[in-house]
Amino acid sequence: MDYASSILNLLPTGRRSIGVNQLLNKLETYLPPAQVDRIRDAYEFGAEAHEGQKRLSGEPYIAHPVAVAHILADLHLDAPTIVAAILHDVIEDTPTAKDDIAERFGADVAELVDGVSKLDHIQFRSRAEAQAESFRKMLLAMVRDIRVIMVKLADRTHNMRTLGSVPPAKRRTVARETLEIYAPIANRLGIHSVKSELEELGFKALYPGRHRIIEKALKKARGNQKQFVGKIADNMRNSIEKAQVKGRVEGREKHLYSVYQKMRRKRIPLSSIVDMFGFRIIVDSIDTAYRVLGIVHGLYRPMPGRFKDYIAIPRINGYQSLHTTLFGPNGMPIEVQIRTEDMHRIAESGIAAHWQYKTGEESNDAGRAYRDRASEWLQHLMEMPHSGNSAEEFMESVKLDLFPDKVYVFTPRGEIRRLPRNATAVDFAYSVHTDIGNHCVAAKVDRRLVPLRTPLRNGQTVEIITAKGATPNPAWVNFVVTAKARAAIRHYLKGLKHSEAIELGKRMLSQALQDLSLVLKKIPEERLQAVAVELNLKTPDELFEKIGLGERLAALVARRLLPTDGSQPPAPTTQAEPLSIAGTEGMVVSYARCCFPIPNDPIMAYLSSGRGVVIHREACGNLRNYRKQPDKWLTVTWQTAVDRLFNVEVKIDVANRMGVLAAIASNIAATETNIEHVAVDERDGDASTLIFDLQVRDRKHLAHVIKNVRKMPEVLRVTRVIA
């Protein structure tokens, strides 16, 4: 304590802040004097930089960084992290540059401070985008050094403690962000103490009324159940001592937010929640933990299906413990957690245990395990920014990936894979490797073939079947739940759309040049590059892509490609051929759902910005809405042989008879036609209208279907649906 006091005496009187003395004393218990001295230097630097700045509460601003450092000191973080905590707002809120910090405190501290800083100096289109981009930057810095998120979590914890000074609207926004992002991150990193405090403070700020009601009910329950809790704890202690087992029993009150979440999850009122208290038994070894499990199961009857072994199969964040629920006195449920001393310490500190062990004399295997698990998760985050997603998409992907794991499945070799609840076979494939996911064509669950969208359940063995030429299906995005799978599929589809748009753009530009008696292949590459630069694009391929996506008009680009020497191109001798549609153009050519065009229909094409070419039937009633933009219309025609199926809607008026829907569906199926969807609209007691969404090859195929259905005695009329 003398060393800390001597350091404090060196500080200028005007810069002494409440809490500095306690911080230095706390640090002295686990850091060497030289590192404590470095932290004192950081305090002087930070106090000078924040001189004259005050928080909304009116206290000097430097009190906030010191409080953040206190939180990290409680977790026994290393000296560079404590220094970064004291300086974490210096770059953002003062003229101090990152280089100044690097020069005085080292590059590692400068990187930590920069990772925590927000992007206030960049202009964004919306607050949501700014928030998402700031979050993306923080996570990418976190990938490089996990201590970035430790500082950010401590920063958010102190801000939540002092949220009373913030206006109500902002208070709710910060609280919601805390519950949706920061508390789940703390949980994912295993820092239970921080996670619990963030949840409680966030809940109180976001739902003050609900917090007040539950808090009042808990106080009442505490009085009513106190005698039961004491009796149960004594019974457990006596049974453990009688078995000559070393261990201590702790009674714990459930957090308000966990009670609230249980009410929402199970849709039950507060009065129905009787297990407001739980028990934790801490022992000296894993073997003892299983012995104690048998002791408490002998003392109170266990509830079937409520036992979880997180020692054999740890949670995704590395948490280990035995969980069981027992029938207590009067049938009251008793939740019991059994763990070792090491498990208990790591459960409270999570990833921070890596630095605790590093600075202590104990083995750092447990801390390293947490670090490795966190690094594995962060590696998935590294892949998301390269998928071309926007900042908002990235943030949503991270949110999806933050929810606790509920499903444990096995590879054919017996390795455990941890996946979120409702994860599918495709999620499993991507969790193994991105290439496995991209090339998967089928899945076996417990040696039986299942659809790829099948949700997985605990204990199943999953085998993925791949094919060399297979590619991701766009429909997968609709059912995958992991962020890694979603990001990988989107990345592939965006690349596919890019190449398809380039190819279509070349065809459209070639057609437009025919009207000017020019040939695309004969136009010099330099000329194409010059026109691309004129349109603020980098390459001719980017120009073709914009044309294919409908963001640039081929006719206007063609005119820019005219010779610049003043000579006029010869008049076209023949009319340019229409753009030929093969049906295999991919995502840049779509077919209007208002008129369902199929091969051999007379068609027109409309250029939709961002979507590319949209094909309509010439008889479509929606065409008149687009007549005001003739420059966005293309003349198109079908290729002779189109090898794919197209959707079409058929309306069938039928007499109400038992089994008429099944009979018509069977008739349609007999024509080798797939039924995508069917809707029934009952007009009156005698007749109904059935609307079938069918997949056909062309008009000839559709005519065959309609002819067969018309022969049925129950059918009154058959018509093709068109807008």
Sequence and secondary structure as in RCSB ss.txt:
>XXXX:A:sequence
MDYASSILNLLPTGRRSIGVNQLLNKLETYLPPAQVDRIRDAYEFGAEAHEGQKRLSGEPYIAHPVAVAHILADL
HLDAPTIVAAILHDVIEDTPTAKDDIAERFGADVAELVDGVSKLDHIQFRSRAEAQAESFRKMLLAMVRDIRVIM
VKLADRTHNMRTLGSVPPAKRRTVARETLEIYAPIANRLGIHSVKSELEELGFKALYPGRHRIIEKALKKARGNQ
KQFVGKIADNMRNSIEKAQVKGRVEGREKHLYSVYQKMRRKRIPLSSIVDMFGFRIIVDSIDTAYRVLGIVHGLY
RPMPGRFKDYIAIPRINGYQSLHTTLFGPNGMPIEVQIRTEDMHRIAESGIAAHWQYKTGEESNDAGRAYRDRAS
EWLQHLMEMPHSGNSAEEFMESVKLDLFPDKVYVFTPRGEIRRLPRNATAVDFAYSVHTDIGNHCVAAKVDRRLV
PLRTPLRNGQTVEIITAKGATPNPAWVNFVVTAKARAAIRHYLKGLKHSEAIELGKRMLSQALQDLSLVLKKIPE
ERLQAVAVELNLKTPDELFEKIGLGERLAALVARRLLPTDGSQPPAPTTQAEPLSIAGTEGMVVSYARCCFPIPN
DPIMAYLSSGRGVVIHREACGNLRNYRKQPDKWLTVTWQTAVDRLFNVEVKIDVANRMGVLAAIASNIAATETNI
EHVAVDERDGDASTLIFDLQVRDRKHLAHVIKNVRKMPEVLRVTRVIA
>XXXX:A:secstr
 HHHHHHHHHS GGG  TTHHHHHHHHHTTS HHHHHHHHHHHHHHHHHTTT B TTSSBTTHHHHHHHHHHHHT
T  HHHHHHHHTTTHHHHSS  HHHHHHHH HHHHHHHHHHS  TTS  SSHHHHHHHHHHHHHHHHHH THHHH
HHHHHHHHHHHTGGGS HHHHHHHHHHIIIIIHHHHHHTT HHHHHHHHHHHHHHH HHHHHHHHHHHHHHHHHH
HHHHHHHHHHHHHHHHHTT  EEEEEEE  HHHHHHHHHHHT  GGG    EEEEEEESSHHHHHHHHHHHHHHS
EE TT  EETTTS  TT    EEEEEE GGG EEEEEEEEHHHHHHHHHGGGHHHHHHHSSS  HHHHHHHHHHH
HHHHHHHHTGGGT  HHHHHHHHHHHTS EEEEEE TTS EEEEETT BHHHHHHHH HHHHHTEEEEEETTEEE
 TT B  TT BEEEEE TT    GGGGGT  SHHHHHHHHHHHHHHHHHHHHHHHHHHHHHHHHTTT  GGGS H
HHHHHHHHHTT SSHHHHHHHHHTTSS HHHHHHHTS SSS      SS    EEE S  GGGEEE TTT   TT
S EEEEEETTTEEEEEETT GGGGGGTT GGGEEEEEE S   S EEEEEEEEEE  TTHHHHHHHHHHHTT EE
EEEEEEE SSSEEEEEEEEEESSHHHHHHHHHHHHTSTTEEEEEE   
